[in-house]
Every structure is written in C-alpha cells, then in structure tokens.
Amino acid sequence: MITKAAVEDVSSLNKLINSAYRGEFSKKGWTTEADLLEGGRTTEKELIEIIQDKKNTFLKYTENDRIIGCVLLIEKKNLLYLGMLTVSPELQNSGIGKKLLEHAEIHASELGLSKIGMTVITVREELISWYKRHGYEDTGARKPFPESDVFSQTSNKPLEFMVLEKRIS
C-alpha cells in the first residue's frame, strides 16, 4: 500500500533509506552506493524537516505494517522533483520501485505539472539505465556532488549528478 509518510514514520524511513544506499546490507540490492560513499544517506533530523515542508510529499510503500519502499516528491515551479527513491535491498526487482514511480506521475498530474526531474550520480550506469527504461531522459545538465558531514566519498572516481527528466501527460 502506498500512502503519505508522517513524522511518526521517520525512524523506519531513516533505517530503510540508509540500509538501501550504504553499508553491507545495501549490497543485497543492485542500487547500492556502498562502493562510492560511506556513512549515512540521510538523518532523522533531515527527514523530519522534509516531511514538515508543505511543498514536499514523502510516499511510503508499506506491506504487513513494514515500510519497504519510499520516494520523496518536491513541488517546484515547473516540475516535480523526485528523490530518495528507495526499496529495501532484498526486495529490489519486485516492481515496488516502478509502482512508486507511477504514483509520482499521478502526483505530478494532480499538481498540474508535466515533468518529473531528478539527479543521479553519473557513474551509476545501471540505475540510470533503469530510469531511462521508465521514460527518463538525460537532459545533458550536470550538477556538482555535494560535500557532507553525514557521508564521505570512498571512490577515486569524481562524482557529479546527471539531471534526468520525464514528460508526463
């Protein structure tokens, strides 16, 4: 079931997101960043701020009272920004990510927005290919990868973001 996340969900969301992006457990899935970055992907404080911001919608995918997927949707002027698309590593390739993308498109339409945009680390070729199979296109734009107190880079590869967008009807 996909519903809107609330502040009460922050602890579960934080564990899910960090376990899917970083650390050994993330390597059970194919979307890990563990070979590029170490440390956390997010914090409970950041998630609380995100959920409390009125232009944000954080969707959670729940099964048997357990959050196993989520996605952050941010209303911008001309598009819906999609971030933190997360599926529990042991459940990746089960269609949950696709369902969350479909809900993002519905949400964008409800807001009267005709585009969804996102950023993906350019060296994550398998993930970029997955988004492209779902209709996202490389805009050609690149953004610098941020520095953070929460995580650090472990790869020698220079990191930057690719900007992807999808037009929706």
DARA-V15340 format. One record per residue. N is the residue number from 1. PHI is phi in degrees with one decimal (none if undefined). D_CENTER is the distance of its C-alpha to the mean C-alpha in Angstrom with 2 decimals. Layout:
N,PHI,D_CENTER
N,PHI,D_CENTER
This chain:
1,none,17.84
2,-106.8,15.04
3,-139.8,15.90
4,-76.1,14.96
5,-76.7,14.20
6,-127.6,16.92
7,-55.5,17.94
8,-62.6,19.58
9,-88.6,16.31
10,-58.1,15.12
11,-61.1,16.77
12,-66.3,15.35
13,-62.1,11.72
14,-60.0,12.40
15,-62.7,14.03
16,-61.4,11.48
17,-62.5,8.52
18,-65.5,11.26
19,-72.5,12.92
20,-85.8,10.25
21,-98.8,9.63
22,-132.3,13.20
23,85.1,16.73
24,-61.1,18.94
25,-61.0,17.33
26,-62.3,14.12
27,-72.2,16.67
28,-73.0,17.38
29,-108.6,14.38
30,-100.4,13.88
31,-103.1,10.37
32,-62.8,11.75
33,-110.1,12.16
34,-59.2,15.33
35,-82.2,17.67
36,-110.1,16.41
37,-139.4,15.68
38,-128.9,17.09
39,100.0,16.78
40,-83.3,14.00
41,-91.9,10.36
42,-153.4,11.09
43,-131.2,14.24
44,-61.2,15.65
45,-59.6,17.20
46,-61.9,14.10
47,-65.4,12.56
48,-61.5,16.01
49,-60.4,16.21
50,-62.9,12.97
51,-65.4,14.29
52,-78.2,17.75
53,-78.3,17.03
54,-63.5,18.40
55,-85.6,16.40
56,-105.0,13.11
57,-127.9,12.34
58,-110.2,10.19
59,-94.1,10.66
60,-122.3,11.48
61,-106.8,12.87
62,-117.0,16.11
63,-139.4,18.84
64,51.7,22.09
65,60.8,21.03
66,-123.2,18.19
67,-78.7,14.48
68,-118.8,13.05
69,-161.8,9.67
70,-163.2,7.49
71,-155.5,5.36
72,-98.3,6.34
73,-122.3,8.90
74,-118.3,11.30
75,-76.4,14.72
76,-112.1,16.25
77,-59.5,19.78
78,-115.6,19.38
79,-159.6,15.86
80,-100.5,12.81
81,-87.8,9.91
82,-109.7,6.48
83,-145.6,3.61
84,52.2,1.98
85,-62.5,2.55
86,-136.8,5.41
87,-132.0,9.04
88,-50.5,11.98
89,-51.1,13.35
90,-74.8,16.68
91,-112.7,15.45
92,-66.1,13.39
93,74.5,15.36
94,-110.3,16.52
95,96.4,15.05
96,-65.7,12.59
97,-59.6,9.56
98,-62.0,12.14
99,-63.4,13.20
100,-66.0,9.97
101,-62.3,10.02
102,-62.4,13.67
103,-66.2,13.30
104,-62.4,11.25
105,-64.5,14.28
106,-61.7,16.69
107,-62.0,15.39
108,-60.6,15.70
109,-61.5,19.14
110,-61.5,20.19
111,-86.3,19.57
112,78.3,21.58
113,-100.1,18.95
114,-103.9,19.38
115,-138.2,16.38
116,-119.6,12.61
117,-125.0,11.35
118,-159.6,8.57
119,-123.4,9.17
120,-135.1,9.08
121,-59.6,11.65
122,-58.6,14.75
123,-79.8,16.08
124,-89.2,13.34
125,-60.2,15.57
126,-64.3,14.87
127,-68.8,11.17
128,-60.8,12.44
129,-61.8,15.18
130,-62.5,13.12
131,-63.3,11.50
132,-62.5,15.10
133,-65.0,16.52
134,-100.0,14.60
135,97.0,16.21
136,-84.0,14.11
137,-124.5,16.50
138,-70.8,16.74
139,-78.7,18.27
140,91.4,20.01
141,-78.7,18.69
142,-130.0,17.53
143,-128.9,16.47
144,-66.6,17.50
145,-80.8,15.36
146,-77.5,15.94
147,-92.2,18.14
148,-152.7,17.44
149,-83.2,19.50
150,-85.9,16.72
151,-138.7,16.29
152,-139.9,18.55
153,-79.8,18.66
154,-112.4,20.58
155,-93.7,20.76
156,-81.2,23.55
157,-70.4,21.53
158,-68.3,20.83
159,-105.5,17.16
160,-149.1,16.02
161,-98.6,13.22
162,-95.9,13.88
163,-95.3,13.39
164,-112.6,12.76
165,-142.0,13.98
166,-135.6,15.18
167,-83.8,18.25
168,-121.8,18.58
169,-86.1,21.92
